[in-house]
């Protein structure tokens, strides 16, 4: 599961070390007996710190600066 989710969250591009850090973080999260999906999502979206200390930071860094796709609703409003 962690391998699949790593590719889904980070895509296949990027440095292998970042994928390894994300995979390790996901493995630790999935192994928790009280795993909470909403808590995991919150941790991914609000991750701070260094990638060495918090693998979830890799998700934020992987998507930092990506262009927001056009929203068809906004075009209709103009």
Secondary structure, DSSP 8 states (H G I E B T S, - for coil): -HHHHHHHHH-S-S-HHHHHHHHHHHHHHHH-TT--HHHHHHHHHT--S-TTT-TTHHHHHHHTT------HHHHHH-
